[in-house]
Amino acid sequence: MHKYIIGLLSFLVATTLFIFPVSAQQINWSDPIDVSSSSFGNDYPRMVLDGDQNPLITWGSSDKVYFSRFENGDFSAPIMLNDESTNAYTASWTGPDLVARNDTVYACFMHRDWTKKTFLIRSFDNGETFSSPIEIENYQDSTSRFPTVAIDQNGNPLVGIMKMDLNGHHPNYVVRKSTDHGASFTSEANAGGWSGPDSEACDCCPASITSSGQNTALFYRNNFGNLRDIYASISNNAGSTFDSGFAVDNSNWEIFACPASGPDGVIIGDTLYSVFLSGLKCYLSKSSISNESLYSVSPLGEIPSVESQNFPRISNYGNSVAISWMGSLSGTKLFVSYTDDITNGMALRRDTVYSASFSSADVVLGENGIHIVIEALGGSVKYLHGTIRPTSISKIDPDILSIYPNPSNNRIHIDGHENFKKYILYSINGQVLEKGNMLQSIDLSKHGKGSFVLELIDNEEQTHQKVIIRK
């Protein structure tokens, strides 16, 4: 069995409470494991986390869309989400998209024949079972491709779709919104054309849609006279209409071919953070939603040994951000950058996490660290996990909290527990033993003797950790 290991601390301190500063972090990466055998293929894997912070993964193979979920220490046997009447188009650069919130999961994909049809599949039990594919679009006078899905604050799907005429001309993005959890969709809302009346979407570059509160952003590659810069289309009413859009990219990349590489982005407060390919490099941009203005664009990294970069992805957990992208010269490498708080201008640290040949990857940042899924050479989907831990510590006032007795025979008591809202109890090697709303005392007797890490989350979302011992 492949074990989902979350290493947390490499040191033991039995009597002091700590808060970890954001400036010093170390990421410990697990070895890659196979999500499934190569017989299920591995095109364009995409990953999200369920309400219990477990990975959910979808990918394509020929005309099939597969799904696997992490449970009981391993990934489940893949299930096929489509059928012969809804054959899917998948490749290393495009395929199904996936989103989840709590126990609700949505996946979408385009028909194999690049014609009129796009589909949604939904689950309301954490991906244990799925509906049959639901037809979102079946245009009579147009074609559609590259659906991308987000989820609004009420758990409803929003699907962005590239639409063009029957001859494949005049590509443009539209968004369809559901108010009944995917059973039906409203009329399409235009979500493109912001650079001028002659602008189009880049016709072979997938888009990305994301939603936070009332704000929704569709990131896509524009085509205006062969300038292929990235735009964001903005909705302030949870995806019902898209009334503005602007460039989140100032590179003015002119290319007379299609790069087949789309952007990705997240919303944090009033700010858009987007990642994209331009030329041979990948970039991170920062923009204001309310001011509709681009603040900055910066390369993800100057890497002397890497000749070209591609396929960047970005994920946030609160103000923390993780970014993955590909670099290639003689072989390929997967790089991951991370920062504790991107809103405070914290510098991105960079790790090389995978050095074997691969085609694409995805990144998700969650409560338990950084999750990576890779379309690896040899036909398998590979998964690896990065545990984020501090490399330095600082004391806080012990009067804030008192945990006793420590060491304990069975139960520990927590004075000051009312200042905290959640707790997580780990084994010393990082396994989550229990978690929940904050308690006044915790019974250790069911976990055996030894050392444990108690993590407490206060009302300001700050994390405090202490090593405790049951003797």
Secondary structure, DSSP 8 states (H G I E B T S, - for coil): ---------S---SS--EE--TT-EEEEE---EESS-GGG--EEEEEEE-TTS-EEEEEEETTEEEEEEEETTEE---EE---GGG-B---SS---EEEEETTEEEEEEEBTTSSSEEEEEEESSTTSS----EEEEE-SSEEEEEEEEEE-TTS-EEEEEEEEETTS-S-EEEEEE-SSTTS-----EE---TT-TT-EE-TT---EEEEETTEEEEEEEEEBTTB--EEEEEESSTTS---EEEES-----B-SS------EEEEETTEEEEEEEETTEEEEEEEETTTTEEEEEEES---TT--EEEEEEEEEETTEEEEEEEEESSSEEEEEEEES-GGGT---EEEEEE-S-EEEEEEEEETTEEEEEEEETTS-EEEEEEEEEES--EE--GGG-EEESSSBSSEEEEETGGGEEEEEEEETTS-EEEEEE--SEEE-GGG-SEEEEEEEEETTS-EEEEEEEE-
